[in-house]
Amino acid sequence: MDLQDYEYYEARAKDVKLEDITSSQHNADILAMLRNCHPHFTLIFITDESDYYDYHEFVVCEGDDLGWLGYFVGRSKQVKTLYIDYFPDNLNMDAFFD
């Protein structure tokens, strides 16, 4: 995955097809709630496995662009709590928070 800067995401945020940057419809739905400032979406839990998909669980799998997740979480005024149970070893977590 290429590391992109803020301007890259900002220019494409309205038009990006969420299904193209996620591994599942569930994760695409989470990005949609973040992008659309869903008023009840106040926490997100990032994990690598789940017995069931909780409303707030972003389950990281191959095909998820975590740069987009970081962008939408960073822009959100609704998200008050971020739990990170899993972050891929091959990625720089600092870049997620930039």
Residue frames as qw, qx, qy, qz and C-alpha x, y, z in Angstrom:
[[0.000, 0.891, 0.454, 0.000, 0.00, 0.00, 0.00],
 [0.402, 0.443, -0.016, 0.801, 1.33, 3.41, -0.96],
 [0.270, -0.547, -0.439, 0.660, 1.58, 6.08, 1.69],
 [0.173, 0.677, 0.411, 0.585, -0.47, 9.07, 0.58],
 [0.157, -0.014, -0.331, 0.930, -0.65, 12.59, 1.92],
 [0.186, 0.477, 0.598, -0.617, -3.67, 14.45, 3.25],
 [0.322, 0.471, -0.204, -0.796, -4.31, 16.29, -0.02],
 [0.199, 0.083, -0.902, -0.374, -4.60, 12.96, -1.87],
 [0.053, -0.380, -0.899, 0.212, -7.40, 11.79, 0.42],
 [0.141, 0.535, 0.316, -0.771, -9.09, 15.18, 0.63],
 [0.271, 0.356, -0.449, -0.773, -9.33, 15.46, -3.16],
 [0.375, 0.026, -0.851, -0.366, -10.88, 12.00, -3.53],
 [0.131, 0.048, 0.815, -0.563, -12.94, 11.56, -0.35],
 [0.562, 0.286, 0.218, -0.745, -16.34, 12.41, -1.82],
 [0.713, 0.422, -0.316, -0.462, -15.99, 10.15, -4.85],
 [0.064, 0.378, -0.923, 0.027, -13.96, 7.16, -3.69],
 [0.802, -0.132, -0.412, -0.412, -15.87, 3.88, -4.04],
 [0.480, -0.573, 0.551, -0.372, -15.68, 2.44, -0.55],
 [0.970, 0.033, 0.211, -0.120, -16.12, -1.11, -1.83],
 [0.730, 0.593, -0.241, 0.240, -12.85, -0.66, -3.78],
 [0.166, 0.644, -0.534, 0.521, -10.80, 0.20, -0.69],
 [0.560, -0.373, 0.555, -0.489, -12.16, -2.32, 1.80],
 [0.063, 0.184, -0.976, -0.094, -12.28, -6.09, 2.19],
 [0.022, -0.406, -0.909, 0.094, -15.97, -6.36, 3.06],
 [0.147, -0.664, -0.442, -0.586, -19.30, -4.62, 2.83],
 [0.566, -0.712, -0.363, 0.201, -19.24, -4.27, 6.63],
 [0.517, -0.348, 0.024, 0.782, -15.98, -2.27, 6.53],
 [0.142, 0.341, 0.416, 0.830, -17.30, -0.19, 3.61],
 [0.338, -0.754, -0.499, -0.259, -20.38, 0.60, 5.70],
 [0.563, -0.621, -0.207, 0.505, -18.15, 1.81, 8.55],
 [0.369, -0.073, 0.228, 0.898, -16.23, 4.10, 6.20],
 [0.065, -0.565, -0.528, -0.631, -19.56, 5.40, 4.85],
 [0.452, -0.786, -0.417, 0.066, -20.72, 6.23, 8.38],
 [0.525, -0.456, -0.003, 0.719, -17.43, 8.04, 9.02],
 [0.260, 0.164, 0.411, 0.858, -17.54, 9.89, 5.70],
 [0.203, -0.597, -0.518, -0.578, -21.18, 10.91, 6.21],
 [0.036, -0.301, 0.466, -0.831, -20.68, 11.99, 9.84],
 [0.582, -0.416, -0.654, -0.244, -23.25, 9.53, 11.21],
 [0.271, -0.684, 0.241, -0.633, -24.25, 11.08, 14.56],
 [0.853, -0.426, 0.159, -0.256, -24.42, 7.80, 16.48],
 [0.905, 0.217, -0.202, 0.306, -21.09, 6.40, 15.29],
 [0.235, -0.922, 0.224, -0.210, -18.98, 7.57, 18.23],
 [0.509, -0.577, 0.634, 0.075, -16.48, 4.73, 18.63],
 [0.787, 0.464, -0.370, -0.169, -14.53, 2.38, 16.43],
 [0.732, -0.440, 0.521, 0.014, -12.76, -0.85, 17.29],
 [0.546, 0.627, -0.518, -0.203, -9.97, -2.00, 14.94],
 [0.715, -0.311, 0.616, -0.114, -9.33, -5.73, 15.12],
 [0.200, 0.408, -0.786, -0.419, -8.16, -8.63, 12.96],
 [0.266, -0.159, -0.938, -0.156, -10.80, -11.15, 13.87],
 [0.451, -0.083, 0.287, -0.841, -14.36, -11.28, 15.05],
 [0.231, 0.187, 0.950, -0.095, -16.84, -14.01, 15.82],
 [0.234, 0.760, 0.600, 0.085, -19.51, -11.65, 14.55],
 [0.308, 0.352, 0.118, 0.876, -19.33, -8.21, 13.03],
 [0.174, -0.664, -0.491, 0.536, -20.25, -5.69, 15.66],
 [0.241, 0.921, 0.300, 0.056, -21.58, -2.36, 14.44],
 [0.105, -0.962, 0.237, 0.083, -18.35, -0.61, 15.49],
 [0.717, -0.358, 0.515, 0.302, -15.75, -3.28, 14.56],
 [0.527, 0.738, -0.353, -0.232, -13.53, -2.61, 11.58],
 [0.886, -0.201, 0.400, 0.120, -12.04, -6.06, 10.92],
 [0.116, 0.766, -0.507, -0.377, -8.72, -5.62, 9.10],
 [0.852, 0.136, 0.491, 0.119, -8.21, -8.06, 6.23],
 [0.399, -0.092, 0.533, 0.740, -6.31, -8.09, 2.97],
 [0.140, 0.568, 0.598, 0.547, -7.80, -5.41, 0.75],
 [0.253, -0.895, -0.340, 0.139, -8.42, -2.81, 3.45],
 [0.422, 0.535, -0.086, 0.727, -6.71, 0.50, 2.78],
 [0.499, -0.596, -0.469, 0.419, -5.96, 1.70, 6.28],
 [0.242, -0.004, 0.063, 0.968, -4.86, 5.08, 4.96],
 [0.290, -0.437, -0.443, -0.727, -8.50, 5.77, 4.11],
 [0.593, -0.575, -0.559, 0.075, -9.61, 4.53, 7.52],
 [0.484, -0.320, -0.246, 0.777, -7.13, 6.89, 9.17],
 [0.040, 0.199, 0.246, 0.948, -8.28, 9.78, 7.00],
 [0.429, -0.524, -0.500, -0.540, -11.97, 9.28, 7.82],
 [0.621, -0.534, -0.483, 0.309, -11.34, 8.71, 11.54],
 [0.414, -0.157, -0.110, 0.890, -9.16, 11.82, 11.64],
 [0.095, -0.263, -0.300, -0.912, -11.83, 13.95, 9.97],
 [0.438, -0.535, -0.695, -0.196, -14.65, 12.65, 12.17],
 [0.154, -0.436, 0.317, -0.828, -16.10, 14.95, 14.79],
 [0.808, -0.320, -0.134, -0.476, -18.38, 12.18, 16.04],
 [0.858, -0.002, -0.464, 0.219, -15.80, 9.53, 16.94],
 [0.363, -0.827, 0.265, -0.337, -14.80, 10.00, 20.55],
 [0.679, -0.454, 0.575, -0.037, -13.19, 6.61, 21.22],
 [0.683, 0.531, -0.477, -0.154, -10.74, 4.59, 19.13],
 [0.777, -0.393, 0.491, -0.036, -9.71, 1.09, 20.23],
 [0.553, 0.592, -0.562, -0.169, -6.84, -0.56, 18.37],
 [0.872, -0.275, 0.388, -0.115, -6.67, -4.26, 19.09],
 [0.787, 0.079, 0.465, 0.398, -4.74, -5.02, 15.91],
 [0.293, 0.877, -0.195, -0.326, -2.58, -3.12, 13.44],
 [0.932, 0.327, -0.041, 0.148, -0.62, -4.94, 10.71],
 [0.697, -0.506, 0.184, 0.473, 3.08, -5.34, 11.48],
 [0.586, 0.209, 0.388, 0.680, 4.09, -4.25, 7.99],
 [0.077, 0.811, 0.297, 0.498, 2.51, -0.82, 8.37],
 [0.289, 0.136, -0.373, 0.871, 3.71, 2.24, 10.23],
 [0.211, -0.686, -0.677, 0.163, 1.15, 3.09, 12.92],
 [0.199, -0.493, -0.092, 0.842, 2.50, 6.64, 13.11],
 [0.014, -0.036, -0.550, -0.834, 1.33, 7.21, 9.52],
 [0.197, -0.555, -0.793, -0.154, -2.20, 6.23, 10.58],
 [0.280, -0.743, -0.435, 0.424, -2.23, 9.14, 13.04],
 [0.289, -0.181, 0.205, 0.918, -0.69, 11.79, 10.75]]
